[in-house]
Amino acid sequence: MEFKGPEVADLFEVRCINMAYLEYLRSTHGEAQRQRLPGRLRPVVAALTQRQAERLASVPFLLLTLNESDEAYWSRVREQLPVCDLFAVGQDPVNPLVQVVVSALGFQWQLSRKNPYAARLVGGACLEWCEQLAACSLLRVLQCAVDCQRFVAPRQPGNEMLWTRLLGAGLSSADDVRRAAHLAALQLVLAPVHAMAGRQLRSAACHASVPVLEIRGACSVRDNN
């Protein structure tokens, strides 16, 4: 079965969202987010240069998580959760974290409707989560953004192997080294989803169509570190 992977435009959006999140993560405002990462890696994130952040942002998946694994929460989003008006008096619409959440949720919403397999690849989420999000209206998604910001965290923050690879070879100035590290990181991101859904998503990653050549190669890249 041929799975349609993310398009060039999709990966561009992923990179933009990642860059915005990294700018927040390495700022003084992002200290609470950094505290979720392994202790020895927190100062590495805070010390990222602009160029290093740009390299890291190019990974083919979102570097932040939106609590996609909490099925109970997302099953209530469509109708039961109280609406949090993004533009209500007292809310700060220029809050950089809220902007990241709005962008990430809006992007995942449209991608889940257009190509749920691509949404799973870039978001590391299960198909059920993509379906729940796609079932919401765009207005509802945006209204929930303020509430969702309390769930934002670095993707798999306790996975030291993942973040060591991202903050090591994943920052390399050598394109081939950096791409190999990013693909190996993608495998680690998708691993928990494999456990829940067998090897269906791995098959999707292996058979994703061009232009996602980096994702297509994820199944064959070996860790040379």
C-alpha positions in Angstrom: 0.0 0.0 0.0 1.3 3.4 -1.0 1.2 6.0 1.8 1.3 9.7 0.9 3.9 11.4 3.1 4.0 15.1 4.0 4.5 17.5 1.1 7.2 20.1 0.8 4.7 22.8 2.0 3.8 20.6 5.1 7.5 20.3 6.1 7.9 24.0 5.6 5.2 24.6 8.2 6.7 22.1 10.5 10.0 23.9 10.3 8.4 27.3 11.0 6.5 25.9 14.0 9.6 24.2 15.3 11.6 27.5 15.0 9.0 29.5 16.9 9.0 26.9 19.6 12.8 26.7 19.8 12.9 30.5 20.1 10.6 30.3 23.1 12.4 27.2 24.5 15.8 28.9 24.6 14.5 32.2 26.0 14.1 33.2 29.6 10.3 32.6 29.3 11.0 29.0 28.3 12.7 27.9 31.5 9.7 25.9 32.7 9.6 24.1 29.4 13.4 23.4 29.6 13.0 21.9 33.1 11.1 19.0 31.5 14.2 17.9 29.6 17.0 15.8 31.1 19.1 18.0 33.4 22.4 17.9 31.5 20.6 19.0 28.3 18.8 22.0 29.6 21.8 24.4 29.3 22.5 23.1 25.9 19.1 24.2 24.7 19.4 27.6 26.4 22.7 28.1 24.7 21.6 27.2 21.1 22.7 29.7 18.5 20.4 31.0 15.9 22.1 28.8 13.3 21.9 25.7 15.5 18.2 26.4 16.1 17.6 26.6 12.4 19.3 23.3 11.9 17.3 21.6 14.6 14.1 23.1 13.4 14.5 21.2 10.1 13.7 17.8 11.7 10.7 16.2 9.8 8.5 16.2 12.9 7.2 18.7 15.5 9.5 19.2 18.4 6.7 19.9 20.7 3.9 17.7 21.9 0.3 18.8 22.5 -0.7 16.0 24.9 -1.8 13.8 22.0 -1.7 10.6 24.0 -4.4 11.9 26.4 -7.4 10.3 24.7 -9.8 11.3 27.4 -9.0 15.0 27.1 -9.2 15.1 23.3 -12.4 13.1 23.2 -14.0 16.0 25.2 -12.5 18.8 23.2 -15.2 18.8 20.5 -18.1 19.6 22.7 -17.6 19.3 26.5 -14.6 21.4 27.4 -15.3 25.0 28.3 -14.4 27.4 25.5 -11.4 29.7 26.2 -11.7 32.8 24.0 -8.3 33.5 22.6 -9.2 37.2 22.2 -11.0 37.7 25.4 -10.2 40.6 27.7 -7.4 39.6 30.0 -5.9 37.1 27.5 -2.6 37.9 25.9 -2.9 37.1 22.2 0.8 37.9 21.6 1.9 35.3 24.2 4.6 33.5 22.1 3.6 30.1 23.5 -0.1 30.6 22.7 1.0 31.6 19.2 2.9 28.4 18.8 0.0 26.3 20.1 -2.4 28.1 17.7 -0.1 27.4 14.8 0.6 23.8 15.8 -3.1 22.9 16.4 -4.2 24.7 13.2 -1.6 23.0 11.2 -2.3 19.5 12.6 -6.0 20.1 12.1 -5.8 20.8 8.4 -3.2 18.1 7.9 -5.3 15.5 9.7 -8.2 16.3 7.4 -6.1 16.2 4.3 -3.7 13.4 5.0 -3.9 11.7 8.5 -0.9 9.5 7.8 1.3 12.5 7.2 -0.2 14.1 10.4 0.9 11.0 12.3 4.4 11.2 10.9 5.0 14.8 11.7 3.1 14.7 15.0 4.0 11.3 16.4 0.3 10.8 17.2 -2.0 7.9 16.8 -4.7 7.8 14.1 -7.5 8.2 16.7 -6.0 11.5 17.8 -5.9 12.8 14.2 -9.5 11.7 13.7 -10.6 13.5 16.9 -8.9 16.7 16.0 -10.2 16.5 12.4 -13.7 16.2 13.7 -13.5 19.6 15.4 -14.3 22.8 13.6 -11.4 25.2 13.1 -13.1 27.7 15.3 -13.3 25.1 18.1 -9.6 24.2 17.7 -8.6 27.9 18.0 -10.9 28.4 21.0 -9.2 25.5 22.8 -5.7 26.8 22.1 -5.4 28.8 25.3 -6.4 25.8 27.4 -4.0 23.5 25.4 -1.0 25.7 26.2 -0.8 24.1 29.7 -0.1 20.7 28.0 2.7 21.9 25.7 6.1 20.2 26.3 9.1 19.2 24.3 8.4 16.0 22.4 9.2 12.9 24.6 11.0 15.2 27.1 12.2 12.2 29.2 13.7 10.4 26.2 17.4 11.3 26.8 18.5 9.2 23.8 16.3 11.3 21.5 17.3 14.7 22.8 21.0 13.7 23.0 20.9 12.8 19.3 19.0 16.0 18.4 21.3 18.3 20.4 24.4 16.4 19.2 24.6 15.2 15.6 21.3 16.8 14.9 23.0 20.2 15.0 25.9 19.2 12.8 27.0 21.5 10.0 27.5 18.5 7.8 24.3 17.9 5.9 24.6 14.1 5.7 25.4 13.7 9.4 22.5 16.0 10.4 20.0 14.3 8.2 21.0 10.9 9.5 20.5 12.1 13.1 17.2 13.6 12.3 16.0 10.4 10.7 17.2 8.3 13.6 15.3 10.7 15.9 12.2 10.2 13.8 12.4 6.5 14.4 12.5 7.1 18.2 9.5 9.5 18.0 7.4 7.0 16.1 8.4 4.0 18.3 5.6 4.5 20.9 3.1 4.7 18.2 4.4 1.5 16.7 3.7 -0.2 20.0 0.1 0.9 19.9 -0.6 0.4 16.2 1.7 -2.5 15.3 4.0 -1.6 12.4 1.4 0.2 10.3 3.0 3.6 10.8 6.5 2.3 10.2 5.1 1.0 6.9 3.7 4.4 6.2 7.1 6.0 6.9 8.9 3.5 4.6 6.5 3.9 1.7 5.9 7.7 2.0 6.1 9.2 -1.5 8.4 11.9 -2.7 9.3 14.6 -1.6 9.7 13.1 1.9 12.9 11.3 1.0 14.3 11.8 4.5 11.3 10.2 6.1 11.4 7.4 3.5 14.9 6.6 4.5 14.1 6.5 8.2 13.7 2.7 8.1 17.2 2.1 6.9 19.3 4.6 8.7 21.6 3.2 11.4 23.1 5.0 14.3 26.8 5.5 13.6 27.4 7.4 16.8 
